[in-house]
Amino acid sequence: MRKRVGVVGCGRWGAKHLIALQNMPDVVDCIVACDLDEVVLKSIQSESIQVHNNPKTLVDKFDLDAVVVVTPNQTHYSLGKQFLSQGVDVFLEKPMATTFDHASVLASAAVQEGSALKSGFLLRFHPCIEDAKSKIHGGKIGAIQSIHYRKKTTRKDDGVSHSLDSLAIHGVDLAEYLLNDQTPLRISEVLGTRTQSQLTLEYPNQVEIHIDVGWNASTDISELEIMGTDGRILIQLQNHNDFIIENEKIKTVSVNSNRTPLEGVLHDFLINNSPSTASSTGSILRTIRCIEIARSQLVTSGRSDTRELKR
């Protein structure tokens, strides 16, 4: 059944969600853009998108099946709770919430209401990452020794959001995905500030995850490097068509790219099939807990102490 979908928050990233939904006529019947800013709403020119300026009346007015929330991080919890109470499926851009306790409340509310609750970990749907995972599990680079996730952007920060919540969280989720839901043993290092941060996690079998993220960078860097005992994989994340495997020789691997990662994660949310590539509720909660601990340990002037993570 095709869905009636609302998008709340239609700025830079929310506008991309609107485009992605327009590219899914097989699953989307109606799109409603909702934003408090009338200027933003007036900038939406598509005749196929209706507009609305009040999140509280959005669901009932348009008889929606699902809502996608693309608002500032600190609003995700209250909006997610509201929409779940209205009985619709909810997609919350990451982080689902900025605390583990709030994320747990949302997860419980979704179960109670019988609604789907997903979060915006779109890199699981990156065609190169999906193909790389299958090759890793096929033994192409041996056992994983380390994963390096780098996301530096020249885009200016919003003055409120934390780089760990908005950017580093993708690296933690990718570790969960590539390591088959293994849980990190400890945070061995966290450095930086609200806008620039570096995080190192230790996993079982002496696997380390290195995450380096930030806004206001001089150049854009977006890449994933996976080091194995017998080689490595390098993915430039803006490239959805091919990636590099290096073992005895360097090889470029081409992949089929039928959907963008954003289209992939939204399509998965709307069809709500099982099993799913998307992050499970347990995985989302573990990732938010890890980021919350890292944020609490971050000190502007230096490095944190090693801290064991509770299982």
PLY file of the C-alpha trace (Angstrom):
ply
format ascii 1.0
element vertex 311
property float x
property float y
property float z
element edge 310
property int vertex1
property int vertex2
end_header
0.00 0.00 0.00
1.32 3.44 -0.91
1.85 5.76 2.05
0.89 9.32 2.88
4.08 10.87 4.29
4.86 14.12 6.08
8.34 15.65 6.33
8.84 17.91 9.35
11.80 20.25 8.94
12.40 21.19 5.32
15.72 23.01 5.41
18.95 21.84 3.73
18.66 18.15 4.65
14.88 18.01 4.86
14.70 19.23 1.26
16.77 16.21 0.23
14.26 13.96 1.97
11.46 15.56 -0.06
13.35 14.86 -3.30
14.06 11.27 -2.26
10.37 10.67 -1.48
9.39 12.12 -4.85
11.61 9.48 -6.44
9.54 6.69 -4.84
6.11 6.88 -6.50
5.74 3.12 -6.04
5.50 3.50 -2.25
4.56 7.17 -1.70
1.05 8.43 -2.46
1.16 11.89 -0.90
3.95 14.15 0.43
3.37 17.00 2.87
6.18 19.41 3.77
5.86 20.91 7.26
8.00 23.72 8.63
7.52 26.61 11.04
9.40 28.92 8.67
7.07 30.31 6.00
10.06 31.30 3.86
11.16 27.66 3.74
7.65 26.56 2.77
7.43 29.17 0.02
10.70 27.87 -1.42
9.06 24.48 -2.12
7.94 24.77 -5.72
6.83 21.24 -6.54
3.13 20.85 -7.32
3.30 17.28 -6.01
4.14 18.46 -2.47
1.57 20.02 -0.15
2.72 22.40 2.60
1.74 22.92 6.23
3.12 25.02 9.09
2.00 23.21 12.26
3.46 19.84 13.36
0.70 19.40 15.97
-2.10 19.32 13.39
-0.12 17.71 10.56
-1.14 14.06 11.02
-4.87 14.61 11.44
-5.23 17.28 8.75
-3.59 15.15 6.05
-4.48 11.67 7.35
-0.83 10.61 7.29
0.57 7.10 7.60
4.15 8.12 8.37
6.20 11.15 9.42
9.87 11.87 8.73
11.46 14.24 11.27
14.43 16.29 10.01
14.62 18.99 12.68
17.43 20.03 15.08
18.73 17.20 17.30
17.27 18.56 20.53
13.71 18.44 19.11
13.76 14.78 17.99
12.56 13.36 21.29
9.51 15.59 21.76
8.43 15.38 18.13
9.02 11.64 17.99
6.96 11.12 21.14
4.15 13.28 19.76
3.92 11.51 16.41
4.13 8.04 17.94
1.22 8.95 20.24
-0.76 9.82 17.09
-0.33 6.27 15.81
1.85 6.85 12.75
5.17 5.30 11.76
8.07 7.62 12.60
11.47 8.12 11.01
13.77 10.28 13.14
16.96 11.60 11.65
19.93 10.59 13.72
20.34 10.88 16.57
16.92 9.49 17.47
17.48 11.31 20.76
20.51 12.86 22.42
20.24 10.65 25.53
19.87 6.92 26.01
16.93 7.42 28.38
14.95 9.47 25.85
15.73 7.00 23.06
14.52 4.15 25.29
11.24 5.98 25.94
10.71 6.38 22.20
11.47 2.71 21.55
8.97 1.67 24.24
6.34 4.05 22.84
6.71 2.56 19.37
6.13 -0.94 20.73
3.13 0.22 22.75
1.56 1.98 19.74
2.45 -0.78 17.29
4.25 1.75 15.08
7.49 1.47 13.15
10.36 3.59 14.49
13.51 3.98 12.41
16.50 6.32 12.41
18.61 7.93 9.70
21.60 5.60 9.46
21.62 5.81 5.69
25.21 4.60 5.19
24.04 1.02 5.74
22.29 1.50 2.40
25.36 2.88 0.60
25.80 0.45 -2.34
29.58 0.36 -1.92
29.34 -0.39 1.80
26.77 -3.12 1.22
29.01 -4.74 -1.41
32.14 -4.28 0.70
30.47 -6.02 3.64
29.69 -9.07 1.51
33.29 -9.19 0.28
34.67 -8.86 3.81
32.54 -11.76 4.97
33.75 -13.66 1.91
37.33 -13.31 3.19
38.64 -10.82 0.61
40.72 -8.82 3.13
40.92 -11.33 5.99
39.75 -10.53 9.51
38.98 -6.89 10.23
41.68 -5.21 12.31
40.53 -1.59 12.25
37.94 0.71 10.72
38.55 4.41 10.03
35.58 6.71 9.44
36.32 10.30 8.43
33.70 12.97 7.85
34.98 16.53 7.62
32.79 19.13 6.00
33.26 22.76 5.04
29.64 23.31 6.03
29.27 25.60 9.05
27.95 24.15 12.28
24.54 25.26 13.53
25.88 26.57 16.84
24.02 23.95 18.89
24.50 20.38 17.64
27.44 18.26 18.80
29.72 16.65 16.22
29.60 13.36 18.15
25.78 13.25 17.95
25.45 14.39 14.35
28.57 13.04 12.61
30.52 10.52 14.71
27.38 8.49 15.35
27.54 7.24 11.73
30.96 5.73 12.40
29.73 3.89 15.48
26.74 2.54 13.56
28.96 1.36 10.70
31.10 -0.54 13.20
27.94 -2.26 14.47
26.97 -3.08 10.88
30.35 -4.37 9.67
31.13 -6.27 12.88
27.72 -7.98 13.02
26.35 -6.10 16.02
29.37 -6.54 18.26
29.39 -4.18 21.22
32.40 -1.93 21.93
34.36 -2.90 25.02
35.61 0.57 25.85
36.16 4.11 24.68
39.94 4.33 24.61
40.12 7.97 23.54
37.88 10.94 22.83
39.30 14.32 21.88
38.12 17.61 20.48
35.31 20.11 20.84
31.63 20.39 20.03
32.44 21.09 16.37
35.45 18.78 15.84
35.94 15.43 17.53
37.98 12.24 17.36
36.80 9.00 18.93
38.56 5.63 19.28
36.63 2.53 20.32
37.98 -0.91 21.18
36.00 -3.99 20.13
36.51 -7.71 20.78
39.49 -9.40 19.09
41.56 -6.20 19.40
39.63 -4.42 16.64
39.82 -0.62 16.85
37.43 1.92 15.36
38.84 5.39 14.66
36.38 8.22 14.00
37.41 11.74 12.95
34.61 14.21 12.25
33.81 17.90 12.22
32.25 20.95 10.65
34.01 24.16 9.50
36.78 22.16 7.81
39.08 23.60 5.13
38.28 20.72 2.75
35.57 18.08 2.49
36.56 14.52 3.44
34.06 11.67 3.52
35.57 8.19 3.52
35.55 4.77 5.11
38.70 2.65 5.32
38.57 -0.96 6.52
41.88 -2.63 7.33
42.08 -6.42 7.35
44.81 -8.96 8.01
45.15 -9.55 4.25
44.29 -6.17 2.72
42.13 -3.09 2.93
39.02 -1.48 1.46
38.71 2.24 0.79
35.34 3.84 0.05
34.89 7.49 -0.90
31.41 7.97 0.46
30.32 10.56 -2.10
30.92 7.91 -4.78
28.09 5.37 -5.01
29.46 3.54 -8.06
32.82 1.99 -7.12
35.40 1.47 -4.39
38.95 0.14 -3.95
40.08 -3.24 -2.64
43.81 -3.59 -2.02
45.36 -6.96 -1.16
47.90 -8.54 -3.50
46.97 -5.86 -6.01
44.79 -2.76 -6.14
41.40 -3.33 -7.74
38.49 -0.99 -8.43
35.16 -2.70 -7.79
32.08 -1.40 -9.61
28.64 -1.71 -8.00
25.06 -1.22 -9.11
23.56 1.96 -7.69
19.78 1.90 -8.18
19.01 4.14 -5.22
20.90 6.75 -3.23
21.58 5.80 0.40
18.89 8.26 1.51
16.36 6.73 -0.86
17.36 3.30 0.40
16.84 4.04 4.09
13.52 5.81 3.45
12.26 3.02 1.19
13.13 0.48 3.91
11.23 2.58 6.47
8.12 2.86 4.34
7.84 -0.77 3.25
8.76 -1.91 6.80
9.71 -5.44 5.81
11.69 -7.90 7.92
14.56 -8.71 7.88
15.94 -5.23 7.24
19.35 -3.71 6.57
18.37 -0.79 8.80
19.70 -0.45 12.33
17.67 -2.47 14.80
16.23 -0.81 17.89
18.88 -2.51 20.03
21.66 -1.30 17.76
20.33 2.27 17.80
20.14 2.28 21.59
23.68 0.90 21.95
25.01 3.51 19.55
23.28 6.39 21.33
24.57 5.11 24.68
28.12 4.98 23.34
27.91 8.53 21.95
26.36 9.82 25.17
29.24 8.39 27.21
31.80 9.78 24.75
30.21 13.23 24.91
30.27 13.18 28.70
33.98 12.29 28.64
35.01 14.86 26.08
37.23 17.62 27.43
38.24 20.56 25.29
41.78 20.70 26.60
42.88 17.09 26.21
41.98 13.44 26.27
39.61 11.47 28.43
40.47 8.56 30.64
39.82 5.08 29.28
36.37 4.02 30.38
34.79 0.59 30.32
31.40 0.46 28.60
28.61 -1.27 30.50
27.06 -4.15 28.61
0 1
1 2
2 3
3 4
4 5
5 6
6 7
7 8
8 9
9 10
10 11
11 12
12 13
13 14
14 15
15 16
16 17
17 18
18 19
19 20
20 21
21 22
22 23
23 24
24 25
25 26
26 27
27 28
28 29
29 30
30 31
31 32
32 33
33 34
34 35
35 36
36 37
37 38
38 39
39 40
40 41
41 42
42 43
43 44
44 45
45 46
46 47
47 48
48 49
49 50
50 51
51 52
52 53
53 54
54 55
55 56
56 57
57 58
58 59
59 60
60 61
61 62
62 63
63 64
64 65
65 66
66 67
67 68
68 69
69 70
70 71
71 72
72 73
73 74
74 75
75 76
76 77
77 78
78 79
79 80
80 81
81 82
82 83
83 84
84 85
85 86
86 87
87 88
88 89
89 90
90 91
91 92
92 93
93 94
94 95
95 96
96 97
97 98
98 99
99 100
100 101
101 102
102 103
103 104
104 105
105 106
106 107
107 108
108 109
109 110
110 111
111 112
112 113
113 114
114 115
115 116
116 117
117 118
118 119
119 120
120 121
121 122
122 123
123 124
124 125
125 126
126 127
127 128
128 129
129 130
130 131
131 132
132 133
133 134
134 135
135 136
136 137
137 138
138 139
139 140
140 141
141 142
142 143
143 144
144 145
145 146
146 147
147 148
148 149
149 150
150 151
151 152
152 153
153 154
154 155
155 156
156 157
157 158
158 159
159 160
160 161
161 162
162 163
163 164
164 165
165 166
166 167
167 168
168 169
169 170
170 171
171 172
172 173
173 174
174 175
175 176
176 177
177 178
178 179
179 180
180 181
181 182
182 183
183 184
184 185
185 186
186 187
187 188
188 189
189 190
190 191
191 192
192 193
193 194
194 195
195 196
196 197
197 198
198 199
199 200
200 201
201 202
202 203
203 204
204 205
205 206
206 207
207 208
208 209
209 210
210 211
211 212
212 213
213 214
214 215
215 216
216 217
217 218
218 219
219 220
220 221
221 222
222 223
223 224
224 225
225 226
226 227
227 228
228 229
229 230
230 231
231 232
232 233
233 234
234 235
235 236
236 237
237 238
238 239
239 240
240 241
241 242
242 243
243 244
244 245
245 246
246 247
247 248
248 249
249 250
250 251
251 252
252 253
253 254
254 255
255 256
256 257
257 258
258 259
259 260
260 261
261 262
262 263
263 264
264 265
265 266
266 267
267 268
268 269
269 270
270 271
271 272
272 273
273 274
274 275
275 276
276 277
277 278
278 279
279 280
280 281
281 282
282 283
283 284
284 285
285 286
286 287
287 288
288 289
289 290
290 291
291 292
292 293
293 294
294 295
295 296
296 297
297 298
298 299
299 300
300 301
301 302
302 303
303 304
304 305
305 306
306 307
307 308
308 309
309 310
